[in-house]
Amino acid sequence: MHVAVQGIGLLAPGLEGWAESRPVLAGQRPYRRGPLPDPEATLLPPNERRRSSDCVRWAVQVAQEAITQSGLDARDVATVYASSGGETSALDRLCRSLATPERVVSPTLFHQSVHNTAAGYWGIATSCQQSSTALSCYDDTFAAGLLEALTFVCVEARPVLLVAYDLALPFPLSEARPIQDGFAAAVVLTPPAEARLAELAVRLEGSNGRNPSTMKEEALEHLRMDNPAARSLPLLGAVASGGRSSVRLNFLDDQRLFIQVS
């Protein structure tokens, strides 16, 4: 499968925006963990922004950055939203409400608890009526989302926006799924054309004893291992570095996504 990368959005502590993060990912500047970002997600109407969750704002922020960079109209771009946990904060509040004697759950909280909440808010903000997929695949969620997005581009011959995001879980959910830092990334993929950022040639292969790609810098590798959405870092690093390189992403127990970047 061959696709072009036309835009990237990125948000994490110390990695706020693609332009600022590119030298870090390319190894030209050391990674320094900053405070947890508080994205504005200005694309959201004020009422929707006020009602939205942290997950929604993180996802919309990187999606907005990637779409703007691509130069495409968001109304014409299908979406794939990939999150290992989804709206875990809303789920926690929902479970706590159900554990009280009153068991009262607000309609707003209920609709915010579904896995495709971010996709819904994006549709409201952009008036996009293209197809949208929301998926989860535990630690391999980014690879699964990338495979879904690649397949869409190759079969439909149309652009797609991939958004991967996960935030730290509240206690006691964090005991089962310890994630320390939030991370969100978005990539706009199109059929092979003049690429703004990179071209990708991707195939699914057996593991054959080959380990997934890692980050050379210890702090970035810690971030990669901490958050399922951050499994995207080797691919983002390859795009940031320029030139030709290859990346392997783990997919399920015995498969890899092999990606040639140019």
Secondary structure, DSSP 4 states (H G I P E B T S, - for coil): -EEEEEEEEEEETTEESHHHHHHHHTTSS-----PPP----TTS-HHHHHH--HHHHHHHHHHHHHHHHHT--GGG-EEEEE-SS-SHHHHHHHHHHHTSSS----HHHHHHTSTTHHHHHHHHHH---S-EEEE--GGGHHHHHHHHHHHHHHHH-S-EEEEEEE-PPPTTHHHHS---S-EEEEEEEESSSS-SSEEEEEEEEE-TTPPPP--SSHHHHHHHHH-GGGGGHHHHHHHHH-S-EEEEEEETTTEEEEEEE-
